[in-house]
Amino acid sequence: MAKPDQNQVLRRLPIVVGAIAGVLLLINRLLTPELTSSQSRADALGVILSAVLILTGLLWQQVTPRSPDAVNLIGEQGFELAPDLPEEVKTELAWASHLLLTNTVTKAIVVFYQNKVLLRRGILGKQTEVKPGAILQRVLDKQKAIYLVNLTIYPGKIEFDYLPENTQGAIAQPIGDRGVLILGADAPRSYTKQDENWISGIADKIAVTLINHLPDTG
């Protein structure tokens, strides 16, 4: 179910007030048998103020950003770590995933490293394995993040079957040159540039820990 826009009432308030004021002025004008010059001036001022209110409301509709519509992701909450990981790696992945889930719009996390899933956390998708498609392969090859702002309209979304099926947005962030940090969100266009920079920093920190504790399997 989509989240209601909390600012919708405030954005529409000037339009409603301006329209009501304009209608009341019109009724008052029609019911007045004889107009005085002072009343005409007051009516003119009222019409101008009503028009300004309506215009302000219309401008707010255009310039005030709306919160992206969020959905309830399909899947169960879970936290899975590869059992054969060193304790230092488990601690690092648990810490990093907790930060991402609590400080960003991220709802699902997958850490894929050296052709193996090390972590799944948040809302879990049906598939437990990751088979890199064109998008993940490009991230691995170029070592550059890809942000899919609206996954539902992207043809390549089929390769993200390890995320909840109705994931709205996704980021694939390289972990060094050996893996990818994959994040899923419940709303499109929901990650900010600051979020992307922070995610990049966390991925770099994870990469250092993995390189130091996991041997390169080639």
Secondary structure, DSSP 8 states (H G I E B T S, - for coil): -----TTHHHHHHHHHHHHHHHHHHHHHHHH-SS--HHHHHHHHHHHHHHHHHHHHHHHHHHHS---------SSEEEEEE-TTS-HHHHHHHHHHHHHHHHHSSEEEEEEEETTEEEEEEEEE-S--S----HHHHHHHHH---EEES-GGG-GGGGGGTTS-TT--EEEEEEETTTEEEEEEESSTT---HHHHHHHHHHHHHHHHHHHHHS----
